[in-house]
Amino acid sequence: MREHEFLETHTMFPFPRTDAGTSATYLRALIENSPIAIVVLDALHRFTMCNPAFERLFQFTPKELLAADLDGLIAGPGEVEEAARLSGLVVQGHKVHTVAQRRRRDGMMVDVEIYGIPLIVDGELAGVYGLYQDVTDRNKARTAFRAISDQMDNLQQEERRRIARDLHDSTSQELTVLNWNLTRLKNLVGDKDEALKVLVQETREIALQCSARIRSASYLLHPPLLGEAGLTRALPWLAEGFEQRSGIRVALMMSSDLGRFRDRVEIAIFRIVQEALANVLRHSGSPVVCITLHRIEGWLQLEVSDEGRGHAREVLIQARDSKGGVGVSGMRERVEELGGCLTIDCNGEGTTVLVMIPIAMGAHG
C-alpha cells in the first residue's frame, strides 16, 4: 500500500468534514512537522512511513526501514525479544507506553519514551503508530540529580551522626555531672534550709528531663540500633518511644525473615515511619496507629495506617501540593530515589500510607 493510500484509508484524527484527499494532507502535514519521531506500520507490523524526526533520531532511511523488521533494526542487544513483545501487544489492540533504550544506525544507544498506538478502523486493526521521544538528556540529568541527592543525603546522615555523637559524648555527659553535683548539693543542704532543698530538687528534676530529652534527640538524629541491628530493633524502639510520649497505641508487625538492607534503605524506612507517626500526632487524633513491614513477592512493603478522621485533609493537601508539606514530599522523594512508589489513601475511617520498594534495590550487601 502506498503512503497516500494508507493515509487516506486509515486516518484516526478528527479533521474538518472534507474529502479524503484533504484529510490525508492534514494528517501527513501533522506527522511530517511533528518534533516527535513517528513511524507508521501496517497491521502486520511492516514499515509504511516515518517522519523526518524519526529519520533524524535513528538515522535510518525509509528504504532501510522497508527492508528490515523495525524491532530487530532499532532494539538494542538483549532487548529485541522485549521490543517484539511490546509490538505484539499493540498489534493485539493494546496501547503501550514505556521507556527503553533503542539503537541508532551508528550503533549509539539512546533512551526513548515510546508510545505504541493501534489504529482501529471499524473495529479492525488498520495499522500502528509508533511515537519515540529522545529522553537521553533528561535521563542523564535525572541520574546526575540522583547522584547529587545521594551525596547530600550521605552528608546529612554524617552530620546527623556527628551531632548525635556530640550530644551523647559531650552535652549528655556534662548533664550527668550536673545531676551528680545537684544530688551532692541536696545532701549537703540536708534539712537546714527547706526552701533551698526544694529549689535544688526542682533544679535536679529539670536537669534530668533535659538529659532524657537530649538522649532521645540523639537517638532520633541517628539511632545506633539502626546501624547495629537494623529495622527489626530500631522500629520497635521508635514505636515504643512514640507510644510513651504521645499516649497513642502503636501496633507494629514485621516479617520474621525481614533481614537487613542497605543503609540508605533502612534509613529511608525509619525516617518515613518517623514522619508518618509525627503526622498522626499532629493531625489525626487517632487512638491507635498500625505499622506493618513485610517482604512481598520481591517488594519491601511498609504500611502505616490510623483511625483518625482529622488526618485526611491535611495529608491530601501535602500529597497533592509539593509546596504544601515538606514531610510528605520528602517521603515521596526518598521512596522514588529507591525505585519505589508511595501512595496515600484517605477516607472517612482513617489514613493509610503505603510504601513499596523493590527488594533488588534494597538488598543488603
TIFI-71791 format. One record per residue (C-alpha): z, x, y; residue number from 1. Coordinates in Angstrom, 1 decimal, decimal comma, always signed. Each point is the difference from the previous one (the first is absolute). Example, Ala and Ser with C-alpha at 12.3 -4.5 7.8 and 13.67 -1.06 7.14 Angstrom:
<atoms>
{{+7,8 +12,3 -4,5} 1}
{{-0,7 +1,4 +3,4} 2}
</atoms>
This chain:
<atoms>
{{+0,0 +0,0 +0,0} 1}
{{-1,0 +1,4 +3,4} 2}
{{+2,6 +0,4 +2,8} 3}
{{-1,2 -2,9 +2,1} 4}
{{-0,2 -2,3 -3,0} 5}
{{+3,6 +0,8 -1,0} 6}
{{+1,2 -0,6 +3,6} 7}
{{-1,9 -3,3 +0,3} 8}
{{+1,3 -1,3 -3,3} 9}
{{+3,6 +1,3 -0,2} 10}
{{+1,4 -0,1 +3,5} 11}
{{+3,7 -1,0 +0,1} 12}
{{+0,7 +0,1 +3,7} 13}
{{-0,1 -3,1 +2,2} 14}
{{-3,0 +0,1 +2,4} 15}
{{-1,4 -2,4 +2,5} 16}
{{-2,1 -2,7 -1,7} 17}
{{-3,4 +1,6 -0,1} 18}
{{-2,6 +1,2 -2,4} 19}
{{+0,7 +2,4 -2,9} 20}
{{-1,9 +2,9 +1,7} 21}
{{+2,2 -0,2 +3,1} 22}
{{+3,1 -0,1 -2,1} 23}
{{-1,1 +3,1 -1,9} 24}
{{-0,6 +1,7 +3,3} 25}
{{+3,5 -0,8 +1,2} 26}
{{+1,5 +1,3 -3,2} 27}
{{-2,1 +3,1 -0,1} 28}
{{+1,0 +0,8 +3,6} 29}
{{+3,6 -0,5 -0,8} 30}
{{+0,0 +2,3 -3,0} 31}
{{-2,2 +2,7 +1,6} 32}
{{+2,2 +0,2 +3,1} 33}
{{+3,3 -0,2 -1,7} 34}
{{+2,2 +3,1 +0,4} 35}
{{+1,3 -0,8 -3,5} 36}
{{-2,0 +1,5 -2,9} 37}
{{-1,5 -2,9 -1,9} 38}
{{-2,0 -0,1 -3,2} 39}
{{-1,6 -3,1 -1,5} 40}
{{-0,4 -0,3 -3,8} 41}
{{-1,6 -2,7 -2,1} 42}
{{+1,7 -2,1 -2,6} 43}
{{-0,4 +2,8 -2,6} 44}
{{+1,7 +2,5 +2,4} 45}
{{-3,3 +1,8 +0,8} 46}
{{-0,6 +1,5 +3,4} 47}
{{-2,0 -2,2 +2,4} 48}
{{+0,6 +1,4 +3,5} 49}
{{+2,5 +1,8 +2,1} 50}
{{+0,6 +0,5 +3,7} 51}
{{-0,3 +3,2 +2,1} 52}
{{+3,8 +0,3 +0,0} 53}
{{+0,0 +0,1 -3,8} 54}
{{-2,7 +2,7 +0,0} 55}
{{+2,0 +2,1 +2,6} 56}
{{+3,2 -0,3 -2,0} 57}
{{-1,3 +0,8 -3,5} 58}
{{-3,2 +2,0 +1,0} 59}
{{-2,1 -1,6 -2,8} 60}
{{-3,4 -1,5 +0,8} 61}
{{-0,9 -3,5 -1,1} 62}
{{-2,5 +1,5 -2,4} 63}
{{+2,8 +2,0 -1,7} 64}
{{+2,2 -3,0 -0,1} 65}
{{-2,7 -2,1 -1,6} 66}
{{-0,4 +2,6 -2,8} 67}
{{+3,7 +0,2 -1,0} 68}
{{+3,0 -2,1 -0,8} 69}
{{+2,1 -0,2 +3,2} 70}
{{+3,4 +0,5 -1,7} 71}
{{-1,3 +3,0 -1,9} 72}
{{-1,5 +1,4 +3,2} 73}
{{+2,9 -0,2 +2,5} 74}
{{+3,1 -0,3 -2,2} 75}
{{+1,9 +3,3 -0,3} 76}
{{+0,8 +1,9 -3,2} 77}
{{+2,3 -2,1 -2,1} 78}
{{-0,5 -3,1 +2,1} 79}
{{-3,3 -1,4 -1,4} 80}
{{+1,8 -2,2 -2,5} 81}
{{+2,3 -1,5 +2,6} 82}
{{-2,9 -0,5 +2,4} 83}
{{-1,9 -1,8 -2,7} 84}
{{+2,9 -2,2 -0,8} 85}
{{+0,3 -1,1 +3,7} 86}
{{-3,8 -0,6 +0,1} 87}
{{+0,4 -2,2 -3,1} 88}
{{+2,6 -2,1 +1,7} 89}
{{-2,3 -0,6 +3,0} 90}
{{-2,9 -0,9 -2,3} 91}
{{+2,3 -2,5 -1,6} 92}
{{+0,5 -1,7 +3,4} 93}
{{+3,3 +1,7 +1,1} 94}
{{+0,5 +1,6 +3,4} 95}
{{+1,3 +3,6 -0,2} 96}
{{+1,8 +2,0 +2,6} 97}
{{+1,3 +3,5 -0,7} 98}
{{+0,2 +3,5 +1,4} 99}
{{-1,5 +2,8 -2,1} 100}
{{-1,9 +3,3 +0,1} 101}
{{-3,8 +0,0 -0,1} 102}
{{-2,4 +2,9 -0,1} 103}
{{-2,7 +0,8 +2,5} 104}
{{-3,3 +1,6 -0,8} 105}
{{+1,3 +3,5 +0,9} 106}
{{+2,8 -0,4 -2,5} 107}
{{+2,7 -0,5 +2,7} 108}
{{+2,6 -2,7 -0,8} 109}
{{+0,9 -2,6 +2,6} 110}
{{+2,7 -2,6 +0,1} 111}
{{-1,5 -3,4 +0,4} 112}
{{+1,4 -3,5 +0,4} 113}
{{-2,2 -2,2 -2,2} 114}
{{-0,8 -3,7 +0,1} 115}
{{-2,0 -1,5 -2,8} 116}
{{-1,3 -3,5 +0,8} 117}
{{-1,9 -2,2 -2,4} 118}
{{-2,9 -2,0 +1,5} 119}
{{+0,2 -3,5 -1,5} 120}
{{-2,9 -2,3 +0,6} 121}
{{+0,1 -3,6 -1,5} 122}
{{+2,8 +1,1 -2,3} 123}
{{-2,0 +3,0 -1,4} 124}
{{+0,4 +3,7 +0,7} 125}
{{-2,9 +1,1 +2,1} 126}
{{+1,1 +3,5 +0,7} 127}
{{+2,8 +2,2 +1,3} 128}
{{+1,0 +1,5 +3,3} 129}
{{+1,8 +3,4 +0,0} 130}
{{+1,7 +1,0 +3,3} 131}
{{+1,3 +3,5 +0,4} 132}
{{+2,1 +1,3 +2,9} 133}
{{+0,8 +3,7 +0,2} 134}
{{+3,8 +0,4 +0,3} 135}
{{+0,2 +3,7 -0,7} 136}
{{+1,3 +0,9 +3,4} 137}
{{+2,4 -2,9 +0,0} 138}
{{+1,4 +1,1 -3,4} 139}
{{+0,3 +3,6 +1,2} 140}
{{+1,9 -1,2 +3,1} 141}
{{+2,2 -2,2 -2,2} 142}
{{+0,7 +2,9 -2,4} 143}
{{+0,8 +2,3 +3,0} 144}
{{+2,3 -2,7 +1,4} 145}
{{+1,8 -0,4 -3,3} 146}
{{+0,4 +3,8 -0,2} 147}
{{+1,5 +0,0 +3,5} 148}
{{+2,2 -3,0 -0,9} 149}
{{+1,2 +1,8 -3,2} 150}
{{+0,8 +3,1 +2,0} 151}
{{+1,9 -2,1 +2,6} 152}
{{+1,9 -1,8 -2,7} 153}
{{+0,9 +3,3 -1,6} 154}
{{+1,2 +1,3 +3,3} 155}
{{+2,0 -3,2 +0,6} 156}
{{+1,6 +0,3 -3,5} 157}
{{+0,9 +3,6 +0,7} 158}
{{+1,6 -1,0 +3,3} 159}
{{+1,9 -2,7 -1,7} 160}
{{+1,3 +2,5 -2,5} 161}
{{+1,0 +2,4 +2,7} 162}
{{+1,8 -2,7 +2,0} 163}
{{+1,7 -1,4 -3,1} 164}
{{+1,1 +3,5 -1,0} 165}
{{+1,4 +0,7 +3,5} 166}
{{+1,9 -3,3 +0,0} 167}
{{+1,4 +0,7 -3,4} 168}
{{+0,7 +3,7 +0,4} 169}
{{+1,1 +0,1 +3,6} 170}
{{+1,0 -3,3 +1,7} 171}
{{+1,4 -1,5 -3,2} 172}
{{+2,1 +3,1 -0,7} 173}
{{+1,3 +0,1 +3,5} 174}
{{+1,1 -3,6 -0,2} 175}
{{+1,8 +0,8 -3,3} 176}
{{+2,0 +2,7 +1,8} 177}
{{+0,7 -2,5 +2,9} 178}
{{+1,3 -2,5 -2,5} 179}
{{+2,2 +2,6 -1,6} 180}
{{+1,4 +1,1 +3,4} 181}
{{+0,7 -3,6 +0,9} 182}
{{+1,8 -0,5 -3,2} 183}
{{+2,2 +3,1 +0,7} 184}
{{+0,5 -1,3 +3,6} 185}
{{+1,2 -3,3 -1,4} 186}
{{+2,5 +1,7 -2,3} 187}
{{+1,3 +2,2 +2,9} 188}
{{+0,5 -3,1 +2,2} 189}
{{+1,9 -1,8 -2,7} 190}
{{+2,2 -2,8 +1,3} 191}
{{+0,8 +1,7 +3,3} 192}
{{-2,6 -1,8 +2,1} 193}
{{-1,3 -3,2 -1,5} 194}
{{-2,8 -0,5 +2,6} 195}
{{-1,3 +3,5 -0,5} 196}
{{+0,1 -0,5 -3,8} 197}
{{-2,0 -3,2 +0,3} 198}
{{-2,5 +1,7 +2,3} 199}
{{-0,5 +2,9 -2,4} 200}
{{-0,5 -2,4 -2,9} 201}
{{-2,6 -2,0 +1,9} 202}
{{-1,8 +3,2 +0,9} 203}
{{+0,1 +1,2 -3,6} 204}
{{-1,5 -3,3 -1,1} 205}
{{-2,8 +0,3 +2,5} 206}
{{-0,7 +3,5 -1,2} 207}
{{-0,1 -1,2 -3,6} 208}
{{-2,5 -2,7 +1,0} 209}
{{-2,2 +2,5 +1,8} 210}
{{+0,1 +2,3 -3,0} 211}
{{-1,0 -2,8 -2,3} 212}
{{-2,9 -1,0 +2,3} 213}
{{-1,3 +3,5 +0,4} 214}
{{+0,2 +0,5 -3,8} 215}
{{-2,0 -3,3 -0,5} 216}
{{-2,5 +1,0 +2,7} 217}
{{-0,5 +3,4 -1,6} 218}
{{-0,7 -1,6 -3,4} 219}
{{-2,4 -2,6 +1,5} 220}
{{-1,9 +2,7 +1,9} 221}
{{-0,6 +1,9 -3,2} 222}
{{+1,8 -1,3 -3,1} 223}
{{+0,9 +3,0 -2,2} 224}
{{-0,1 -2,4 -3,0} 225}
{{-3,7 -0,6 +0,6} 226}
{{-0,9 +3,7 -0,5} 227}
{{+2,5 +0,5 -2,8} 228}
{{-0,4 -3,0 -2,2} 229}
{{-2,8 -2,1 +1,5} 230}
{{-0,3 -3,7 +0,7} 231}
{{+2,2 -1,1 -3,0} 232}
{{+3,0 +1,5 +1,8} 233}
{{-0,9 -0,3 +3,7} 234}
{{-0,9 -3,7 +0,0} 235}
{{+3,2 -1,2 -1,6} 236}
{{+1,9 +2,2 +2,6} 237}
{{-2,0 -1,6 +2,8} 238}
{{+0,4 -3,5 -1,3} 239}
{{+3,8 +0,4 -0,5} 240}
{{+0,4 +1,4 +3,5} 241}
{{-2,0 -2,8 +1,6} 242}
{{+1,9 -2,6 -2,0} 243}
{{+3,4 +1,4 +1,2} 244}
{{-1,1 +0,3 +3,7} 245}
{{-1,8 -3,4 +0,3} 246}
{{+1,7 -2,3 -2,5} 247}
{{-3,4 -0,9 -1,4} 248}
{{-0,1 +0,1 -3,8} 249}
{{-2,7 +2,3 -1,4} 250}
{{-1,5 -0,5 -3,4} 251}
{{-1,8 +3,2 -1,1} 252}
{{-2,2 +0,2 -3,1} 253}
{{-1,9 +3,1 -1,1} 254}
{{-2,0 +1,0 -3,0} 255}
{{+2,0 +2,0 -2,5} 256}
{{-3,0 +2,4 -0,4} 257}
{{-0,7 +0,3 +3,8} 258}
{{+0,2 +3,8 +0,0} 259}
{{-0,8 +2,3 +2,9} 260}
{{-2,8 +0,0 +2,5} 261}
{{-1,2 +2,4 +2,7} 262}
{{+2,3 +0,5 +2,9} 263}
{{-2,2 -1,9 +2,5} 264}
{{-0,2 -3,0 -2,3} 265}
{{+3,8 -0,1 -0,6} 266}
{{+0,7 +0,4 +3,7} 267}
{{-2,5 -2,7 +0,8} 268}
{{+1,6 -2,5 -2,4} 269}
{{+3,4 +0,9 +1,2} 270}
{{-0,9 -0,5 +3,7} 271}
{{-1,9 -3,3 -0,7} 272}
{{+3,1 -1,4 -1,8} 273}
{{+2,1 +1,3 +2,9} 274}
{{-2,2 -1,7 +2,6} 275}
{{-0,3 -3,2 -2,0} 276}
{{+3,8 -0,3 -0,3} 277}
{{+0,3 +0,6 +3,7} 278}
{{-2,4 -2,9 +0,6} 279}
{{+2,0 -2,2 -2,2} 280}
{{+3,2 +0,9 +1,9} 281}
{{-1,7 -0,5 +3,4} 282}
{{-2,0 -3,2 -0,6} 283}
{{+0,6 -1,7 -3,2} 284}
{{+3,5 -1,4 -0,3} 285}
{{-0,4 +0,1 -3,8} 286}
{{+3,1 +0,3 -2,1} 287}
{{-1,8 +2,0 -2,6} 288}
{{-3,0 +2,4 -0,2} 289}
{{-1,7 +1,0 -3,3} 290}
{{-1,7 +3,4 -0,6} 291}
{{-2,1 +0,7 -3,0} 292}
{{-1,8 +3,3 -0,8} 293}
{{-2,2 +0,2 -3,1} 294}
{{-3,0 +1,8 -1,6} 295}
{{-2,6 -2,7 -0,7} 296}
{{-3,4 +0,9 -1,5} 297}
{{-0,6 +3,2 +1,9} 298}
{{+1,8 -1,1 +3,1} 299}
{{+3,4 +0,6 +1,6} 300}
{{+1,0 -3,5 +1,2} 301}
{{+2,8 -0,5 +2,6} 302}
{{+1,1 -3,5 +1,0} 303}
{{+2,7 -0,8 +2,6} 304}
{{+0,7 -3,7 +0,4} 305}
{{+2,6 -2,1 +1,8} 306}
{{+0,9 -3,7 +0,4} 307}
{{+0,2 -0,1 +3,8} 308}
{{-1,9 -2,5 +2,0} 309}
{{+0,3 +1,9 +3,3} 310}
{{-1,8 +3,0 -1,3} 311}
{{-3,6 -1,2 -0,3} 312}
{{-1,1 -0,4 +3,6} 313}
{{+1,2 +3,5 +1,1} 314}
{{-1,5 +1,8 -3,0} 315}
{{-3,3 -1,8 +0,3} 316}
{{-0,2 +0,9 +3,7} 317}
{{+0,6 +3,6 -1,0} 318}
{{-2,4 -0,1 -2,9} 319}
{{-2,9 -1,5 +2,0} 320}
{{+0,5 +1,9 +3,3} 321}
{{-0,1 +3,7 -0,3} 322}
{{+1,9 +0,2 +3,3} 323}
{{+2,5 -2,6 -1,1} 324}
{{+2,3 +2,2 -2,1} 325}
{{+0,1 +3,6 -0,9} 326}
{{+1,9 -0,8 -3,2} 327}
{{-2,7 -2,1 -1,8} 328}
{{-2,9 +2,1 +1,3} 329}
{{+1,9 +3,2 -1,1} 330}
{{+0,5 -1,4 -3,5} 331}
{{-3,7 -1,0 -0,3} 332}
{{-1,1 +3,5 +1,2} 333}
{{+2,2 +1,7 -2,6} 334}
{{-1,4 -2,2 -2,8} 335}
{{-3,6 +0,4 +1,0} 336}
{{+0,3 +3,8 +0,3} 337}
{{+0,9 -0,1 -3,7} 338}
{{-3,0 -2,1 -1,0} 339}
{{+2,1 -3,2 -0,3} 340}
{{+0,3 -3,3 +1,7} 341}
{{+2,7 -2,1 +1,6} 342}
{{+0,2 -3,8 +0,3} 343}
{{+2,6 -2,2 +1,6} 344}
{{+0,4 -3,6 -1,1} 345}
{{+2,0 -2,2 +2,2} 346}
{{+0,8 -3,7 -0,7} 347}
{{+2,8 -2,5 +0,5} 348}
{{+2,0 +1,5 -2,8} 349}
{{+0,1 +3,6 +1,1} 350}
{{-2,1 +3,2 +0,4} 351}
{{-1,4 +2,4 -2,6} 352}
{{-1,2 +3,5 +0,7} 353}
{{-2,3 +1,2 -2,9} 354}
{{-1,1 +3,6 -0,2} 355}
{{-2,5 +1,3 -2,6} 356}
{{-0,6 +3,8 -0,4} 357}
{{-2,3 +1,5 -2,7} 358}
{{+2,0 +2,0 -2,5} 359}
{{-2,7 +2,7 +0,1} 360}
{{+0,8 +0,6 +3,7} 361}
{{+3,7 +0,1 -0,6} 362}
{{+0,4 +1,8 -3,3} 363}
{{+2,5 +2,9 +0,2} 364}
{{-1,3 +3,5 -0,4} 365}
</atoms>
